[in-house]
Amino acid sequence: MGDAILCTPALRAIREHFKSSTICFLASSLIRETLSPSAFNDQWIDSDAKNPLTVAAQLKRHRFSHAVLFKNSFASALAVFLAGIPARIGYAREKRGFLLTDKLHAARLPDGRFKPQSMIDYYLAISGLLGAEAVDRSLGLDVEPKATEDLKSKVPELTDARGPIVVIVPGGAFGPSKCWPDVRFAQTADWLITNYNATVIISVAPERTERQIAEDICDLSEHRLINLAERSLSLGELKALFCRADLVISNDTGPRHIAVALGRRVVTLFGPNDPAWTDTKCEDEIQIIGNVPCAPCSKPVCSQSEHLCMQVITVAMVCEAAKELLEGDRKHATIMTQQQFVETSKSFFVDPDHESALEKLGLNSIDGVFSFNAATNLGKENLARFRSRVQFEIDAPQPQGATTVFLKRYNRPPVSVQLKNWLSAQGRRSCAMIECSTASRLTASGVNTPKTICYGDQWGSLFEKRSFIITQQIPEAVSLERRLPDFFTGPPAGENLKARRDFIAKLADFIRKFHETNYRHRDLYFAHIFYDDDGRFHLIDLARAFEPVVLSRRFQIKDIAQIHYSAPGQDFSKTDRLRFILRYVGRDTLTSEDKMFIRKVVSKARRMARHDKKHGRQAPFEN
């Protein structure tokens, strides 16, 4: 469906160029229903057949002079060849070039993959080869008047709608990897009804999986939604419905193109697929792109432990985009959920907001980074020789002014270290890239980390030569080891007691969210947890964070033991620690398993304390 609609600018161009010719469309019944009524052709040849011999027999009877192939399949080219059509035009893909008389070659990247480009332009290149140059690049669909009349009886609520009509498209024939969580669609629907008195309609395909999606969204919503899974609408009636919509919120799926082609305001959610392939330049669309490290993967089913590309799209983002469109004040054509970087020199990536500031210091290449010495050295006695850490200031975008940044450099790490890192990262990555990708993954999952502003690496034939990462100082924040919030001063009573309990609950939530990503931290002490003036926690030293291949529970115990160990005894009572555990496990009372977990945590912390006593130090939790 989507590809057929993206063809319409090319179909229009061919129609206008060949005004006196008879143009026939050969397509499935679904495509005919999608494009009808159409001013771009004279006749339809319905064919759901997949056998090229059957299709060729159909075509032969018409004695066509030209066959224009928008479909890239080998079978379609074989069919028109066997039909004996003199001119056969299309892309030389799927090893079918020898079957075509006029062929195009799609642009490729250096690695051999097809270069992402809008399918509108991809199809327009075919019409251009015929001399049919496009003046109008917009998508186009029409609606049968009868479908509009039939819709009124099937969805009578449209007549009495007092607010905007919003259609939500939560499914996707491509696969579940394109689907935003049902609960978030429900929350978005509730927000639209509460704030705009919207009439919200859930539109899904008439098949079991999508019917279940619609039912789940309606069950999760606090308001009554119109579930089209319970009403049988034809494709023509669906187009008529979209014509009535004030807003469409959709995953990256076929109905999104219907909405664009009918001139609707659209919020589209992109995850596994590159939006460049279906870019329409629509002025009434806002694209929200889950640009996490593993996207775009183009996989129908997510292969990661978390479906990050769709999870990182928040309800707030979608509601804000909906607000801009409903109020006629679109500020963004595209909303990126994650920070973007540009490659300014080979394997040197920088946040565009900081590019000029780093360039002033000569930090615009890997060589420049490793020769840079105008900074404060943060090296320690036990820091490995291949590592270095420095601190310096750069100009920051207004209104921030100057900001402090930290540079970590890795120069020819030992092969043993690299192999250990590859095993931990479950892939060949440089030391800096491990930290960079960890920060991106954790941020996408809602765990605050220092902002990366630049990174890069340099490789030999197999092993890493050099790598680096530059991160920004966390604004208005300090580590819990250095200073606890002011409400820990004075007796734990009244407002101080309430603030302390809220702090402990938020800290437990933060650690649980970190562990839910399947990451662990080799040094999860108070020294590596920062707390800012807005009451948010941040995790630092991400070179120490990892996803254990085995013994995940053991590392979880170790993490909680380090939290317990580094929480000062004079500030955190046994009751406070119990509150932390209860909040962390998400229960009101401890189970036998929880009690065993606590015993292991305390035992680990005591072993750490005994080690400290041997070296003349007292453990913080024993103070």
Phi, psi and omega in degrees: 000311182300315181297321180299318180289323178292343175284340192302324175299321178291321178297320178296317181297319179294318179300316183289329181281324181250060186297326184267359181272157173269122183247125178245141173254126172257119184200170176287167179297327178298315181291322178300316181292328179293313187271346182275145355286144184234133175268003187266353181218166179258328183219160173242141169242105180285131178205113172258007181290143178254347180281118182298333177294319179294316180294317180301320179297322177297315184290325184304324184295339185267347179052054180290150175267330182225143171236121180253117186257109173272334177283142185267005187285153175294320184299321181294321178291322179296321181297314182287332176293313180293335178284352177072028179286125188300314183250124183231113190244134177174186179276138178277076179235169179057032177059034184249008185305324183292345180271353184254149176265328177232119187227152175244159178237122180291142180296143180236157174276166180304331181276003177097346179287155178292137180286127180299129174209157180298133178296339174300310180290326178301313180285326178296333177296328178292312178295326178297325178296335177273000183087006181265085181284139184273132173262324183249118183264358185284151175287155181213130174221152174239163182237136176291133177304324180297323179296323178296318179293317181295326180299323183301322181282332182274329178232072183295341180299338181296329182292325184261009183298127181259348177235191179295147175266121184241125176257127177251129180245094188266357183264195179178114181296336181301320182151169184294342182295340179273355191268128173284148183303140181303318184297328180285325173297319180297316180295324177294317177300315179299319180296318180294321180289317181294318187267335184232004184053042185285150167265113188255127182242129178263117183250121179224163177288152182281061176220161195303312184298315182287327175300320179294321177302312181298317180297319180295318180297316180296322178293324183281340182283147177277348183243169177279125177248154176270117184259108182288349175296339180266359181228133184272104178252135172287167178297324177297319178291327176296319176297320178297322177297313180300327178298330180275346188286138173274338180203141173237129175245120191218146162295171179285084184214173188310311181302335175303320181289327174300313181299316179295315182296333179266010174074028180274163171276132192225136167249118182247135182255119182251135175231273188284342184255146180287120182296345179299331183293330185238024181293127182250352185059029181290127183283351179249022180240141169242123179261127175251118192245120177278076187275063178278168185303328184271001181250152356278137180252340180061027179261134179296329180237130181295134181259001182270166178291333176231142180275070192297319188300329178265328180293330183287345175280115185267161176299320180300320179298314182293318180294322178295320177295318178299319179299315180301317184285318181294329181263009176064035184225059181293120179260336184230137169273329182223137174241116176269127181284339181237159178300145179250150178231152175241146179269104185269338170211177189302121177058028178240112186244135185219145172292124183305331180294339184244005185300310184293323180296319179289324180296325178301331181266006181080013181264072180229014176200165179295321177300318179298321180294318185278348174261356183287130180224007180274064185205164177275126182283128179251022181294151177237164183300323184268011180282129181303147185296333181279355180251147172216149180225131179223162181230139177202175181247148175226160172290138180243158178304146178298147006265018186292323187076218181286148178220149180272137178230160181237134180246123173251130180237140178237114185245109180051064177300144178303147181302323180298321178294317181296316180298321178296317178297319181296321178294317181293319182276354181057041178169163182280109179221152177285164181302316182291321182293331176299314180293320181296313181291326176297315179301317181295316180297315182293318178299319179297332181269002177094013177261118182290135179222165175300144182284125174279132179243348179195147177200165177182165177208162182223131187242151168271204180295328179224319188256159180291136172267303182214151173205162181205161173214137176244125179239156181267143176299139179290120184296138173050047182220154179215154182290150179294336178291322183282319183203130173268160180303158185300334183288357172273356175272132180093177184292145179283078181215159176059226182297324178300318181294316179297316180296322179296316181295321177297320179299313181297319179296317181292324177294317179296319178298320181295315180292320178297317179297321177298314181291331178293343175281355184077007175274154170229168185227127184290342181223065183273059177265168177302335181296335184253011175244120181255150180231126185259176184293343178268008176080025180251145176265151179221143179253131180243184181055057185285353172296341181266355179273145183201163174254106183294135177285322177225170175059036181300319180296321179298317180288332175295314178300317180298318179300312182292326176297322179291325174296311179300316182298317188271354176282116186301136182297327182286345183251335184237111181281174176298324178295320177300317182292324177293318177301320179300311183296316180300318179292321181297317181276348177075036180226158178275331178228153183280140172270171177298326177294321178297319181295321175296319178300315180298317180300319180292322178297311181296319179299317179296317180296322179293323176297322177295321180294320179297322178296320180295319182298327177297334181254018174075022180244150177255136180291136182305320185289346180266357181294000000 
